[in-house]
Amino acid sequence: MTNILDIDFVRKQFPAFQNPKTENFAFFENAGGTYVPKHLIEKLNDFMITKKVQPYGDFGPSIEAGEEMDKSLAKIAELLNVSKDEFIIGPSTTMNMFLLSNAIQSWLNEGDEIIVTNQDHEANIGAWRKLGEKGIKIKEWKFNTDTAELEIEELKKIITDKTKFICVCHTSNIVASINNLHEITKIAHERNIKVVGDGVAYMAHDLADLKNIDVDFYGFSLYKTYGPHLALLYGKKELLQKTKNLNHEFLSEEVPYTLNPGGPNHEELACLSGLTDYYEDLYDHHFNDNGIGLHEKGKKIFQLIHEYEEKLIKVLLEFLQSKKNVRIIGNQSHSRNIRMPTLSFTVNGISSKEIAYGAGKKDIGIRNGEFYAWRCLQGLGIEPNDGVVRASMVHYNNLEEVNRLITYLDEII
């Protein structure tokens, strides 16, 4: 038992750190997609070899395939502390949000308002903005250009009795500040407004307590949270039951499957229980008390992750702060109560692409661009094509990798 994250144990769970092709690669583009632990890979391989048939049939492999898929749904529900009929597993957050916006169109009348932000990744706002073509008024909650922060008082100014939805990121994939989704939801519900939260940049670093936040809908990408290329969309049961059926007519009573035409990818859904296996292994390695549920285990593990990630971001942030020609986007604090360990920045006189390209030559993975948050970059006065340099860390990164990145940046900056 240890009260600090055992990084050596963590890295042993990820085959990428044992593979000759990738073991010496310093990977800092985790906000675009994370490595996966061995637990998922083993389950995926087993499914593809022994159960790659149509599930829920009456013969052995088909029965087992259905059982593995159901197990994953049950374990993910337990991890998130929600019901199995309160979420769908779809191909991407972008697709899930398009499905949701289609499924609730009948709730809206011409002239009703939806508030989106200019801080968000396009996945959470693109679908809602398209409803402007249907006569819905789209209003933009703009961040403070000096701080890149969304300010609650500015939100209150644009809410009217016509506002029906507020769509906002829990954390921006560029700015990285943690938005107070609980407070936003409270303000919205006092005015009978629904809230759609985007957890894509949040859930790799913490386990959002969706019931406590009281958010109405919440989406995130499983491939950015150590899983396969899938995405999860949560919705309160009583709201999902009111959505339009987007699936086959004969499935009209199969909520929330009604929001998921074609259903989930079988093999990738089946291996999702490998993600909860990974969290449980982390818990068992660090704690002795097994008398608590999976959600509480997850919260305790993420507290260790929280403390560990704070140490990593502090080192990189202080280095960047020491460079007068570097513009750091967002809050300057390294506190994980304020921001996630994703740092976006620009360097005067050097293109972001040149910095990212040079890092790749040294087996360091960072990227440049707008990262599907081009409205955010426009609001910051940054040309989206070259964009920012982004270095995003998660709990399997180590200090040696951070120092390699710093050494490279010190040379080029």
N, C-alpha and C positions, 0 to 999 in steps of 0.2 A: 504494500500500500504506500502511495506517495501523494502528497498534496500539490505537486507540480507536474505538468505534463511531461511524460517520459517520451521525448522526441525520438530516441532510438527505437523504442517499441513501436511508435507510430509509423516510422518509415519502413519498418520490417513488414508492415501490413500492406504496403503498396509495391507491387512487382516492378513498377517503373524504376524504383531505386535499387533494384537488384539486377536489372537488365543491362548488359554491356553497352547497348545503344543509348541508353537514357540515364544511367546511373550517375554520370558526371555532368548532366545537363541541369542548369539552374533555372527552374521554371517559375516565371513571375507573370504569367498571363492566365492566372487561375480564374479571374473574373469572366474570362471567355469560355471556360470549361476546365474542370478539375480532373486530375488523375482519379482512378477508381481503385479501391482496395481489392485484395485477392478474393475476398468472400463473394463479391459480385461476379468476378471473372469465372470462378469455379462453378458457380450456379448457372451462369450463362452457358458455359461449355457443356455442362451436364444436360441441360435442357435441350440444346441443339443436337446432342448425340442421342439421347434416350427418349425425348418427349416431343420432338418437333412434328407434332400432328395437330389436327384440329382438336381443341380441348373440350372438355365436358361431355365426352362420349361415354360409351358403355364398355370400353375395352381398356386394358391396363395402361398403356402410355397416355391415352387420352384422358383417363380419369386422373392420372398423376399430374398431367399438365394443368388441368383445371385446379387441382388441389394446390399446386405451387403458386399459381396466379392468385388464388383466394388467400393463401397464406401471406403473400406480399401485401395485399390490400389491407389485411387485418393488422399486420405489423406496422405499416405506415400509419394507419389510423391510430394505433396505440401510441406511436412515437409522437404524433401531432396532437394527441388527446382530442380527437374528433371521431365522429361516427363513419363507418365504411360507406354510408350513403350520402356523405357530405362532400365528396370530392371525386374528380375524374382524373385519370392519367391519360394525357394526350401527347402529341408529338412535339409541341413547343409552347412556350408561354404566348408567343405571338398568335399562334393558331387558337389556343384556348381562349384568349381574350376576344378574338374575332367571333368565336362560337358564342361566348357569353353575350357580347353586344348584340348579336343576332337574336339570341334567345330572350332578351328583355326588351326588344324594340316595342312590343305591344304595350309596355308599361308607360311609354312616353307619348306625348302629344306635341304637335307643332308649337314651337315657342318655348317648350321646356328647355332647361339649361343643364349642361354637363360641364363641370370644372375639371380641367386637366392642368398639368404644370409644364413649364419649359425646362424642368430639371430632369425629367424622366427619360429613360430608354423608350424608343418608339414602340416597343412591344405592348406597353400598357396604355399608350395614348393614341396610337395610330388607328386602332379599331373604333375608339370612341369619337375621334375627330371625323371619321367617315360618316358618322350619323348626322353631321352637319348637312350632308347631301339630302337628308330626309326631313329637313326643316327644324332640326334640333339646334339650339344655339350653343356653340362651344365657347367657353370662356377660359382664359389662360391665367392661372395663378403664377405670376412671374417671381423668380427669386431676386433677392437683393444683389445687384451686380457688383457691389463692393465685397460682399462676403460669400456669394454664391449660395446663400441659405434661403430656404423657404420660410417666410415669417407668418405666424398664425394670424397676426393682426391684419395682414394684407388679405388673407383668405376671408376673414370675416367681412371685409369691405365689399367683396364681389359676390357673396352669397345673397340670393334673393328668394322670394317665395316661389319662384319658378325653378330653383335649383333642385335637381333630382338625384344627381350622382356627383361624387368627388372621386377622381381617379388620381392616385398619388403613390410615389415610390416610398417604400420603407427606408431605403437607402439608395442614393443615386450611384450609378456605376462609374460616374466621373467625379462628382463632388465628394462622395463617400460619407457625408454627414448622415447621422441617424435622425430621421424625421420622427417626430412624436406622433406615431400613428394612433395611439390610444387617445390622445387629446383631440386629434383631428376627428376621430370617429365620434367622440363624445359631443363635440360641437355639431357635427352633422346630424346625429340622431336626435338632438334637441330640436332640430328643425325638420325632422322627418326626411332626411337625405340619406341615401345609401352610399357606402364607401367601398371602393375597389382598391385594394392594396397590392403593390408589386414588390414581392420579396426576393426577386432574382439576385440582387446584389447583397442581400441580407442573410439568407438562410445557410450559406456556407460557413458563417461565423457565429451564428446563434440559432436557437430553436424558438421561433416566435410562438408565444402563447396566444393562439388565435381566439380562444374563448374569452380570455381576460381582456384582450384588446377590443373584442366585440366587433371586429371588422366583418362586413357583410360578405365580401368576396376577397380572395387572396390567391395570387398565383406565384409560382416560382419554378425555376428550371432544375430538374433533378440532375442533369449533366453538369451543372455548376455547383452541385452539392454532393460530389463524390459518387454519382450514380450514372446510369446509362442515358442515352440521348432521348429523354422523355421530359415531360413537364407536368406539374400538378396544379389543378385549379380547385380551390376550396370554396364552398358556399354554404351559408346557413341552410339547414334542411328545409325550413318553412319557405325560404325564398326559392330554392331549387325546384320545389314542387310547383311553383307558379310560373316557371320558365316555359317557353315554347319548346315542343318536341322537335329537334333537328335531326332525329334518327328515323329509321323506318317506321311507318305508320303503326305496325303491329307491336312496336316497342313503346308506345305512348305512355305506358304506366311504369316503365323501368327507369325511374329517376334515381341517380343522375346520368345513367347511360344515355338518356335522351339528348344530352349535350355532347355526346361523343360519337358522332357517326363513324361507322366502321370499327369502332372499339379500339382498345389499346394494342400496342405491339406485344404479342404473347410472350416471346422469350425475354424481352427486356423487362416487362412487368414481373415475370416469374423470378428474375434475379434480384429484384428490388429488396427482397427480404435479406439479401446479403449486406445491404446497407445497414439495416438494423442489427444484423449479426456483428458488424464492425463496431458499432457504437456499444453494443453489449460487451464485446471483448475489451474495448477501451475501459469501460466501467469496471469490469471484473479485475483488470490489471491495476487500476488506481484506487479502488474502494473495496471494502469488505462487506458492507451492508447490502444484501440481496433481497431485502424485504420491501422494496419499493418497485413501482411500475416503470415501464420503459420510458414514459415521458419524463418522469422525475430523474431517472438515470441520465437521460439525454441532457437535462438542464444542468446536472452536476458536471458532466463531461464538458459541456460548453463553457462552464465557468472556468475550468482549467484552460480551455482553448483561448478564452477571452484574455486571461492573464498572460498566456504565452505569446499570443499575437501582439499584445501591447508592447512587449519587449522588442519584437522584431521591427514594428513600425517606428518605434522611438529612435532606433539607430539610423534607419534610412531617412526619416524626417529631419533629424538634427543635421545630418550631412547636407541635405538639400537646402535647409535653412541657412547653412553657412556659405552658400554660393549666391553672390549678389545678382548674378545674371539669370537666376532661376525663378520662375513664377510658379508657385505651388497653388493648385486649385483647392479651394475649400478651407475648412477650419485648420488652424496651425497647431492644434493640440494633438498629442499622440494618444490621449485617453480613449480607450475602447468604449467608454460610456458615451462618447461624443461622435466618434467616427470609426469606420471600418478600416482594416489595413490595406486599403487601396490608395495609391498616391498617383495623381495625375499632375503633370507639370509641363511647362515649356521652357526653352532655353533661348535667351536672346542671341540672335545671330547664327543659330544652328537649327536646321530643320528637324522636326520630330522624327521624320522618316529616316534621316541619316543616323540618328541616335539609336533607333530600334534596329536598323539594319546592321550597324556595327556591333551591337550586342549579340545578335544572332551569330555573327562570325566567331564569337568567343564562347559559344554554347551557353548563352544567357538568353532566356526567352522573355522579352518584353515586346509591346507593340505600340504603334502610333495610329492615330486616326480619330474618328468621331464616335466609334463604338455604338452606333445606332442611337446616339444621343445628340444628334446634330443641332437640334434646337437649343440644347444646353450650351454647346460651343458657340453658337451664334449669339446667345445672350451674354456670353463672356467676352465677345469680341475676338474670338479665335477662328481662323479660317478652318472649316471642318475637314477639308481633304487631307491636309498635313496634320491638323489636329494637335492633340496632346500626346505626350509619352505617358504610358500607364504601366505601373508596376503593382501587381496585386498579389499579396501574400495570403497563404492559408496556414493551417496548423502543421502541415507536414514540411513546410519550408524550415530551414535552419539558419543559424547565425552565420555559418561559413558561406552559405549561398548569398546572404545579404551583403556580406563583406566583399564577395566577388563582384557583385553588382556595383557596389560603391567604388571599388577600385577602377572598374571600367568607366563609370560615369565621371570620376575625378580626372581621368585621362582626357576624355573627350570634351568635357565642359571647360 
